[in-house]
């Protein structure tokens, strides 16, 4: 807050200084710039009013709000359960047994012999004749001359004898030789074929037949008899009990405090400011005015 006020004061002072310089910029007088002998121009100055801001500290009192925790007493309630004896009338069903005789129809299993026809599977062998084709050898024996190879003894003898016969004598002998004659013929063949047959048969079967019969039984049944009785019981009754409690509460409390405030106070001060002017312009001005001083605004 202090800095904001200081910035506003500085801005107002700057505006005031600009206005003052503009209003009183021509209060100074220009001296004679130069003589006819061509002497150099002297520096010119003028008086300017400048507003300066001087800081000034002041002590002020202000009111601020601060949060303070304050104890507070309030009334609170808690729930307490108190025992209470109560009485009520209750209806109770009492079970009473009763015995009675009942006649019931029951089914009794009685064995009975019955004749029944059943089918029994029997295996039967049946002869079956079929024709089979087969090959039969109908050949015969014949006597034929068969060459006989010389024995080892004879060959050795021929070798030692040195026989030079050109033709060798071939010895033969008679042998019985089988001459085959294959003939195809149809031959009947009988074989036994096994099969099964169902043969009816009468048998005696013992079965159990259900026969109804009347019998007497003792039956126990239960009957509910209502009775009233008085019961005493204890219940817990909730009750609200008040008590004083303390709690801390946050509150805004106004407080007076001393604050040092820095303020900028404006003061008008006169200052000599140098002015830059051209020598030729100053000479022309002085000649045209007859050597009199000229005021520039």
C-alpha positions in Angstrom: 0.0 0.0 0.0 2.9 2.4 0.9 4.7 1.7 -2.4 1.5 2.3 -4.4 1.0 5.7 -2.8 4.7 6.5 -3.5 4.3 5.6 -7.2 1.2 7.8 -7.6 3.0 10.7 -5.9 6.1 10.3 -8.2 3.8 10.3 -11.3 2.0 13.4 -10.2 5.3 15.2 -9.4 6.7 14.4 -12.9 3.5 15.8 -14.6 3.8 19.0 -12.4 7.5 19.4 -13.4 6.8 19.2 -17.1 4.1 21.8 -16.9 6.2 24.2 -14.8 9.1 23.9 -17.3 6.8 24.6 -20.2 5.2 27.6 -18.5 8.4 29.3 -17.3 10.9 28.3 -20.0 11.4 32.0 -21.2 12.0 33.7 -17.9 15.8 33.9 -18.6 17.5 36.7 -20.7 19.9 36.1 -23.5 23.1 38.3 -23.1 24.9 39.7 -26.0 26.2 36.8 -28.0 29.1 38.5 -29.8 30.6 41.8 -30.8 31.1 43.2 -34.2 34.8 42.3 -34.1 33.8 38.6 -34.4 34.5 37.5 -30.8 33.5 34.0 -29.8 30.0 33.5 -28.3 29.7 33.1 -24.5 27.6 30.2 -23.0 24.0 31.3 -22.2 22.1 30.1 -19.1 18.5 30.6 -18.0 16.6 30.1 -14.7 14.2 27.2 -14.6 11.7 26.3 -11.8 11.9 22.6 -11.1 9.5 20.7 -8.8 11.4 18.2 -6.6 9.7 15.6 -4.4 11.2 15.1 -0.9 10.4 11.9 1.0 8.7 12.6 4.4 8.0 9.8 6.9 4.8 10.1 9.0 3.3 7.8 11.6 -0.3 6.8 11.0 -2.8 4.6 12.8 -4.8 2.0 10.8 -7.3 -0.7 11.7 -6.6 -4.2 10.5 -8.5 -7.5 11.1 -6.7 -10.5 12.4 -7.9 -14.1 13.0 -7.7 -15.0 16.7 -8.7 -18.4 18.2 -11.1 -17.8 21.0 -12.5 -20.4 23.4 -16.3 -20.9 23.2 -18.6 -22.7 25.5 -21.6 -24.5 24.0 -24.2 -27.1 25.0 -23.6 -30.6 23.5 -25.7 -33.7 23.7 -24.6 -37.3 24.1 -26.6 -40.5 23.9 -26.8 -42.8 26.9 -28.6 -46.1 27.2 -30.5 -46.7 30.4 -31.9 -50.1 31.4 -35.7 -50.3 31.6 -37.8 -53.3 32.8 -40.9 -54.0 30.7 -43.8 -56.6 30.7 -45.6 -58.2 27.8 -48.2 -60.9 27.2 -47.0 -63.6 24.8 -49.0 -66.4 23.1 -47.0 -69.7 22.9 -48.1 -72.8 21.0 -47.6 -76.0 23.1 -47.3 -79.3 21.2 -49.5 -82.0 22.6 -49.2 -85.7 21.3 -52.3 -87.7 20.5 -52.5 -91.5 19.9 -55.2 -93.0 17.6 -55.9 -96.2 15.6 -56.1 -96.1 11.8 -57.0 -98.8 9.3 -54.8 -98.7 6.2 -54.8 -100.8 3.1 -51.4 -102.3 2.5 -50.1 -104.4 -0.4 -48.5 -107.7 0.6 -46.2 -109.7 -1.7 -47.5 -113.3 -2.1 -45.4 -115.9 -4.1 -47.3 -117.6 -7.0 -46.3 -120.3 -9.5 -47.2 -119.5 -13.1 -46.6 -121.3 -16.4 -44.9 -119.2 -19.1 -43.7 -120.0 -22.6 -40.1 -119.1 -23.2 -37.9 -119.4 -26.3 -34.5 -121.1 -25.9 -31.8 -120.8 -28.4 -30.5 -124.2 -29.7 -27.5 -124.8 -32.0 -28.3 -127.3 -34.9 -25.8 -128.9 -37.4 -27.2 -129.3 -40.9 -25.4 -131.3 -43.7 -24.8 -129.3 -46.9 -23.6 -130.9 -50.1 -21.7 -128.7 -52.6 -19.7 -129.5 -55.8 -16.0 -128.8 -55.7 -13.8 -128.6 -58.8 -10.4 -130.3 -58.4 -7.5 -131.5 -60.6 -6.8 -135.3 -60.6 -3.6 -136.9 -62.0 -4.8 -139.9 -64.2 -1.2 -140.8 -65.4 0.5 -144.3 -65.6 3.9 -145.9 -65.4 6.0 -146.8 -68.5 9.3 -148.7 -68.9 11.9 -146.7 -70.6 15.7 -147.1 -71.3 17.6 -144.5 -69.4 21.4 -144.0 -70.0 23.5 -144.8 -67.0 26.6 -142.9 -66.2 29.8 -145.0 -65.7 30.8 -145.5 -62.2 34.0 -144.1 -60.8 35.6 -147.6 -60.9 35.0 -148.0 -64.6 36.3 -144.6 -65.4 39.5 -145.4 -63.5 39.9 -148.7 -65.3 39.4 -147.1 -68.7 42.0 -144.5 -67.8 44.7 -147.2 -66.8 43.9 -149.4 -69.7 44.5 -146.7 -72.2 41.6 -147.7 -74.4 41.6 -145.6 -77.6 38.2 -146.5 -78.9 36.8 -143.6 -80.8 33.2 -144.3 -79.8 32.3 -144.8 -76.2 29.8 -147.5 -75.4 26.8 -146.1 -73.7 25.2 -148.3 -71.1 21.4 -148.1 -70.5 18.9 -149.6 -68.1 15.2 -150.0 -67.9 13.3 -147.8 -65.4 9.7 -147.3 -64.6 8.7 -143.7 -65.4 5.5 -142.0 -64.4 3.6 -140.3 -67.3 1.3 -137.6 -65.9 -2.2 -137.0 -67.1 -4.1 -134.2 -65.3 -7.9 -134.3 -65.5 -10.4 -131.7 -64.1 -13.5 -133.2 -62.5 -16.4 -132.1 -60.3 -16.5 -133.8 -56.9 -19.5 -133.6 -54.5 -18.5 -132.5 -50.9 -20.7 -132.7 -47.9 -20.0 -130.5 -44.9 -21.9 -129.7 -41.6 -23.1 -126.1 -41.2 -23.9 -124.9 -37.7 -26.9 -122.7 -37.1 -29.0 -121.5 -34.1 -32.8 -121.8 -33.7 -35.3 -120.6 -31.2 -37.3 -123.5 -29.7 -40.4 -122.7 -27.6 -40.5 -124.2 -24.1 -43.0 -124.2 -21.3 -41.6 -123.5 -17.8 -43.0 -122.9 -14.3 -42.0 -119.6 -12.9 -42.5 -118.4 -9.3 -43.5 -114.7 -9.2 -44.4 -112.4 -6.3 -47.9 -110.9 -6.7 -49.0 -107.9 -4.7 -52.3 -108.6 -2.8 -54.1 -105.7 -0.9 -54.8 -106.3 2.8 -56.5 -104.2 5.5 -54.4 -103.6 8.6 -54.8 -101.5 11.8 -52.0 -99.2 13.0 -51.5 -96.9 16.0 -50.6 -93.4 14.8 -49.2 -90.6 17.0 -50.1 -87.1 15.9 -49.1 -83.8 17.4 -51.6 -80.9 18.0 -50.6 -77.2 18.8 -52.4 -75.8 21.8 -52.1 -71.9 22.2 -51.2 -70.7 25.7 -50.8 -67.1 27.0 -48.1 -66.1 29.5 -46.6 -62.9 30.9 -42.9 -62.2 30.3 -40.7 -59.6 32.0 -37.7 -58.4 30.0 -35.1 -55.6 30.2 -34.4 -53.2 27.3 -31.8 -50.5 26.9 -33.6 -47.1 26.1 -31.4 -44.4 24.5 -31.6 -40.9 26.0 -30.1 -37.6 25.1 -28.1 -36.0 27.9 -27.0 -32.3 27.7 -23.5 -31.2 28.9 -21.3 -28.1 28.6 -18.3 -28.4 26.2 -15.6 -25.9 25.2 -14.2 -25.5 21.7 -11.8 -23.1 19.9 -13.4 -20.8 17.3 -11.5 -18.6 14.8 -12.8 -15.0 14.7 -11.8 -11.7 13.0 -10.8 -9.1 15.6 -10.2 -5.4 14.6 -6.7 -4.2 15.8 -5.2 -0.7 15.9 -1.6 -0.6 14.7 1.0 2.2 14.1 2.4 2.4 10.6 5.3 4.6 9.3 4.2 6.0 5.9 6.7 7.6 3.5 5.2 10.4 1.5 6.7 12.5 -1.3 6.2 16.3 -0.7 6.6 18.5 -3.8 9.0 21.6 -3.5 9.6 24.2 -6.3 13.4 24.9 -6.7 15.0 27.4 -9.2 18.0 26.1 -11.1 20.3 27.6 -13.7 20.2 25.5 -16.9 22.7 26.0 -19.8 21.1 26.8 -23.2 22.8 25.9 -26.5 22.5 28.8 -29.1 24.3 29.4 -32.5 26.6 32.5 -32.7 25.3 33.6 -36.1 21.7 33.6 -34.9 22.6 35.6 -31.8 24.5 38.2 -33.9 21.6 38.7 -36.3 19.2 39.1 -33.5 21.4 41.7 -31.7 21.8 43.7 -34.9 18.2 43.8 -35.8 17.2 44.9 -32.3 19.8 47.7 -32.0 21.8 46.0 -29.3 19.0 45.4 -27.1 18.4 42.2 -25.2 15.9 39.8 -26.8 13.6 37.5 -24.8 12.9 34.1 -26.2 10.0 32.1 -25.2 
